[in-house]
């Protein structure tokens, strides 16, 4: 039972971290493309 809870928490944390990282990466790429000259 405890192992299941720990696993679920770990999965949720990993998803949240990956989603946040993806957002950061997209924003950074957007800034780079807009700031670079055509």
OpenMM code with the backbone's topology and positions (N, CA, C; nanometers):
from openmm import Vec3, app, unit

residues = "UNK UNK UNK UNK UNK UNK UNK UNK UNK UNK UNK UNK UNK UNK UNK UNK UNK UNK UNK UNK UNK UNK UNK UNK UNK UNK UNK UNK UNK UNK UNK UNK UNK UNK UNK UNK UNK UNK".split()
positions = [
    Vec3(0.0839, -0.1197, 0.0000),
    Vec3(0.0000, 0.0000, 0.0000),
    Vec3(0.0883, 0.1260, 0.0000),
    Vec3(0.1840, 0.1315, 0.0921),
    Vec3(0.2699, 0.2496, 0.0989),
    Vec3(0.3524, 0.2646, -0.0287),
    Vec3(0.3954, 0.1509, -0.0834),
    Vec3(0.4765, 0.1567, -0.2051),
    Vec3(0.3953, 0.2175, -0.3188),
    Vec3(0.2679, 0.1806, -0.3284),
    Vec3(0.1821, 0.2349, -0.4342),
    Vec3(0.1714, 0.3860, -0.4203),
    Vec3(0.1484, 0.4332, -0.2996),
    Vec3(0.1347, 0.5779, -0.2775),
    Vec3(0.2633, 0.6491, -0.3173),
    Vec3(0.3758, 0.5935, -0.2769),
    Vec3(0.5047, 0.6549, -0.3115),
    Vec3(0.5231, 0.6587, -0.4626),
    Vec3(0.4843, 0.5502, -0.5293),
    Vec3(0.4988, 0.5434, -0.6743),
    Vec3(0.4124, 0.6502, -0.7410),
    Vec3(0.2881, 0.6625, -0.6958),
    Vec3(0.1967, 0.7619, -0.7537),
    Vec3(0.2528, 0.9028, -0.7334),
    Vec3(0.3004, 0.9299, -0.6130),
    Vec3(0.3559, 1.0629, -0.5847),
    Vec3(0.4759, 1.0903, -0.6747),
    Vec3(0.5609, 0.9902, -0.6922),
    Vec3(0.6796, 1.0073, -0.7758),
    Vec3(0.6392, 1.0344, -0.9207),
    Vec3(0.5392, 0.9629, -0.9697),
    Vec3(0.4941, 0.9820, -1.1080),
    Vec3(0.4373, 1.1225, -1.1259),
    Vec3(0.3532, 1.1643, -1.0316),
    Vec3(0.2925, 1.2980, -1.0407),
    Vec3(0.4013, 1.4052, -1.0378),
    Vec3(0.4995, 1.3877, -0.9498),
    Vec3(0.6082, 1.4854, -0.9405),
    Vec3(0.6867, 1.4894, -1.0714),
    Vec3(0.7146, 1.3731, -1.1286),
    Vec3(0.7904, 1.3673, -1.2536),
    Vec3(0.7130, 1.4364, -1.3659),
    Vec3(0.5820, 1.4127, -1.3714),
    Vec3(0.5002, 1.4764, -1.4747),
    Vec3(0.5020, 1.6276, -1.4573),
    Vec3(0.4875, 1.6743, -1.3339),
    Vec3(0.4865, 1.8186, -1.3076),
    Vec3(0.6199, 1.8805, -1.3467),
    Vec3(0.7283, 1.8132, -1.3117),
    Vec3(0.8623, 1.8650, -1.3433),
    Vec3(0.8835, 1.8681, -1.4945),
    Vec3(0.8441, 1.7615, -1.5633),
    Vec3(0.8643, 1.7562, -1.7081),
    Vec3(0.7791, 1.8623, -1.7781),
    Vec3(0.6565, 1.8816, -1.7296),
    Vec3(0.5691, 1.9829, -1.7895),
    Vec3(0.6299, 2.1214, -1.7701),
    Vec3(0.6825, 2.1471, -1.6508),
    Vec3(0.7438, 2.2772, -1.6215),
    Vec3(0.8677, 2.2967, -1.7087),
    Vec3(0.9480, 2.1924, -1.7236),
    Vec3(1.0688, 2.2018, -1.8048),
    Vec3(1.0320, 2.2283, -1.9508),
    Vec3(0.9276, 2.1623, -1.9991),
    Vec3(0.8843, 2.1812, -2.1370),
    Vec3(0.8419, 2.3266, -2.1585),
    Vec3(0.7681, 2.3816, -2.0614),
    Vec3(0.7222, 2.5201, -2.0726),
    Vec3(0.8437, 2.6140, -2.0756),
    Vec3(0.9389, 2.5902, -1.9870),
    Vec3(1.0589, 2.6738, -1.9826),
    Vec3(1.1332, 2.6660, -2.1158),
    Vec3(1.1466, 2.5446, -2.1690),
    Vec3(1.2193, 2.5257, -2.2944),
    Vec3(1.1495, 2.5997, -2.4082),
    Vec3(1.0169, 2.5890, -2.4150),
    Vec3(0.9420, 2.6560, -2.5213),
    Vec3(0.9566, 2.8075, -2.5105),
    Vec3(0.9466, 2.8609, -2.3888),
    Vec3(0.9600, 3.0057, -2.3710),
    Vec3(1.0995, 3.0525, -2.4108),
    Vec3(1.2002, 2.9753, -2.3714),
    Vec3(1.3377, 3.0125, -2.4032),
    Vec3(1.3578, 3.0127, -2.5550),
    Vec3(1.3056, 2.9083, -2.6214),
    Vec3(1.3214, 2.8978, -2.7665),
    Vec3(1.2496, 3.0147, -2.8351),
    Vec3(1.1307, 3.0510, -2.7820),
    Vec3(1.0539, 3.1605, -2.8397),
    Vec3(1.1343, 3.2904, -2.8298),
    Vec3(1.1940, 3.3129, -2.7134),
    Vec3(1.2738, 3.4344, -2.6925),
    Vec3(1.3912, 3.4367, -2.7897),
    Vec3(1.4564, 3.3219, -2.8064),
    Vec3(1.5730, 3.3145, -2.8954),
    Vec3(1.5312, 3.3445, -3.0393),
    Vec3(1.4198, 3.2873, -3.0839),
    Vec3(1.3781, 3.3063, -3.2228),
    Vec3(1.3333, 3.4502, -3.2462),
    Vec3(1.2707, 3.5134, -3.1458),
    Vec3(1.2218, 3.6499, -3.1651),
    Vec3(1.3357, 3.7513, -3.1545),
    Vec3(1.4364, 3.7218, -3.0723),
    Vec3(1.5459, 3.8174, -3.0519),
    Vec3(1.6497, 3.8073, -3.1644),
    Vec3(1.6563, 3.6916, -3.2309),
    Vec3(1.7570, 3.6760, -3.3365),
    Vec3(1.7121, 3.7514, -3.4619),
    Vec3(1.8039, 3.8130, -3.5340),
    Vec3(1.7679, 3.8882, -3.6559),
    Vec3(1.7224, 3.7938, -3.7665),
    Vec3(1.6365, 3.8389, -3.8553),
    Vec3(1.5826, 3.7521, -3.9630),
    Vec3(1.6879, 3.7194, -4.0685),
] * unit.nanometer
topology = app.Topology()
chain = topology.addChain("A")
for resn in residues:
    res = topology.addResidue(resn, chain)
    for name in ("N", "CA", "C"):
        topology.addAtom(name, app.Element.getBySymbol(name[0]), res)
